[in-house]
Structures are given as C-alpha cells and as structure tokens.
Amino acid sequence: MSETTAETKRPRVNVRRPDVMELVSAEVAVHFHSSIVEKLRDRGGKITVGNTTLLLAEQFGFCYGVERAIDLAYASRRVFTDHRIFLIGEIIHNPDVNRHLREMGIVSLPWQEMDGSYDELTEDDVLIVPAFGAPTTFMDKVAERGCYVVDTTCGDVMKVWRRVRGYAKDGVTSIIHGKSAHEETRATASRALGENGGGRYLIVLTLADVDYVCDYVRHGGDKAGFLARFTGAHSPGFDPDLHLNKVGVANQTTMLKSETEEIQRRIRLAIMERDGNDTAFQVFDTICGATQERQDALFEMLRKPMDLLLVVGGYNSSNTAHLVEIAEPMVPTFFIRDASCFKSLEEIVHFDLHQGRETTTYERLLSKDHPVTVGITAGASCPNNLIEETIFRVFELRGVGRELLAEV
C-alpha cells in the first residue's frame, strides 16, 4: 500500500499470493525472458560465429526493482479480475512492457498533471503506483478517492525519500541531482517539502547548473536571475539568499554516478570556502545499486576492443541514456529501442541524445567481409526478449541464421 492514508481507507491487499505469483512468473517469462540471453550469460557473455563476435555486458537489463514492479502489475490484474485498474503514467520506461499492460486492460493516467480523470476514480478501482513513485499530491488524491492501491515504488527510491524528509526536518535544503521533469525526481521533490510542507529543494541537472549554484553560495548574486534559471526546479517560495545556507545533496537514483559525486564535491567545496568548514553540508549516497552495477559493467566492457556498441532500451529511460553517455566517447555507440531499429548493415535508426530525437545513421558499419566485434548492453528497464531479438538481428545481418545461433 502507499505511504498515505489510503491504507487506512482500505484493508491491505496482498497481490503477491503464492498461487497468483506462480501464474505471474509463467506469464512474465513468456513475455520477457530469453533462453539465448541466459545461455550467453552462462558462457561469460561472449559468442563467436564465423567472423562475428558478440559481447554482452556482465550486468544489463531488468533489475530487481523493475522485476518487482512488473510482477505486482501483472498480479494486480489476476487478483482484481473484475475491477478497473489504472496506472500513474508508465510502470517503467520501456514501451514493450507498457504495451503488455495496456493489452491487459490497465489504463495509464496522466502523470505530468492531475486532470479530471483522477476525480472519476471510485472505491472499487485499483490504482498502481509506478516504480518511480508518485508525488504526494497524487497520492493524497488517490487516498481521497478511496481506491485500492498497489504501490510498486522501488526501494532505492524510497531510501532517497527518507533522506530528503530528514533534510527537511533538520532545516536543510535538498539539492537534488536529477531531471526536473522526470517522474522520480518530481516524487522525490514532493517529499523534500517535509511533513508540514516547509522543506526546501533545488533541482540541478548539469555541472554548469552546479557551478552557478556554487558561485551564488560563495558570492551571492542576482536573486531574480537565479530563480529564472531554475524555473520549475525549486520549491515554492525558494530564496537562494536564505535556503542555500544549509544544504544536503540527494539524487535521482538513475543518474551517472561519477557526475553525482562531482556535484557533491563541488558543493562541499563551495560551502567550505564560504564558511571555513563543511558543517552546513550533508550528503548520502543514493545512487541505485543496479544503476551503479550496470555503469561499472560497461566501463569494464569498454576495456575490450569493439567495433560497435548497441545500448538497448526505452528512449525516455534515464539510466539507459547514461550508459550511452559513458560509451559514446570511446566506441561508436547507438541507442536503439529494439531490433527493428537495425534496418540493414548500412542503416541504423537510433536516438541521438544531443539532438534529443530519433535519427538515422547511414554507414557501412557491419560489413560481412571483415571480422567485427559488437557489444550489447541495456538499461535496467529493458527485458531480455528485446536483447535476444537484437542479438538475432546482428547475426542475421552478418549472414548467420537463428537456427545456427541457437545450436552454438
């Protein structure tokens, strides 16, 4: 159940019953698992057929939090067979997974703003909270409507919430490293307001944002200019002259670890230069363990020679995008949604992070005439079936059929 009074309006519903989860496990396996991917894992993530070598990162794909969220959503449909089921936004950032939920009759509600559809919820309806969590205003509305609530919020996200609530209680402003429009960051920011709404937060995304804040910490500056720069990324009534006195850093759990650590370092240094000590600075490591594992595994993978790296996942997946950022300076890297993006040896449809849109690259990247090594990794919201299809597609374009690959 959710953290709100919704759990006092309805008895707790256990959707993880053994009989239900047995059926859910089988259904999820059919939709998302892959025997080929598991075989490659067991073989150390490397396969060579003819003059084509494919490498898999040691850690990739679904994390525990994502698996749990999907299981709970599937279980909700089996437990509440005759109820309307709604979901705040997307369960995770993967279009294939969300498509399956839609086909099960689970209806997505807007998450950017609450519209009239939330007023139409009834006590007989079921509301699923996604893995990112949801802002307190949404949860208060759901409690008011008296719905059944199935909360799939990731445990790592909840750890960040506890941290920023603690900051608010101690009069410390939360500086949140994240994307201000991301579901998780918005949910975290709402918790940073504290129990009575008196807490403060500021959301920073880039190192340039942080340097601007640090300069203000050291020297003060143009308050109106500061607030304009961070429009939509600070708490109501935020005053940089007052609310940067005591700060604590937190983050969206899927950010790039090295960048979050650099942000912590720069803010601490600014506080020390202003105060002569860092007693007005707090920090706690809130990077998701699975995000860190996938980033570390990619760094290790990049030590091996590769001609091409494919990063598979939803284009709006933050943790997947950071994998692309890590790899781009070191190897030709393509962020693809699924295997269908590989049109031919000369044509790849992919998401360009710098342009912020899908684009097409025309280049002979995988010529059949020369040996190539292709690496594959995936974000924490990417299911193994999509990775399997990408593996098949790479070999198919190199003249190796599925049947032959399955026998290797």
Secondary structure, DSSP 4 states (H G I P E B T S, - for coil): --SSTHHHHS-------HHHHHHHHHHHHHHH--HHHHHHHHTTSEEEETTEEEEE-SS-S--HHHHHHHHHHHHHHHHSTTS-EEEES-SSS-HHHHHHHHHTTEEEEPSSS--GGGTT--TT-EEEE-TT---HHHHHHHHHHT-EEEE---HHHHHHHHHHHHHHHTTPEEEEES-TTSHHHHHHHHHHT-TTS---EEEE-SHHHHHHHHHHHHH---HHHHHHHTTTSB-TT--HHHHTSSEEEEE-TTS-HHHHHHHHHHHHHHHHHHHSSSTTEEE-----HHHHHHHHHHHHHTTS--SEEEEES-TT-HHHHHHHHHHTTTS-EEEESSGGGEEETTEEEEEETTTTEEEEEE---S-TTS-EEEEEEE-TT--HHHHHHHHHHHHHHTT--HHHHHH-
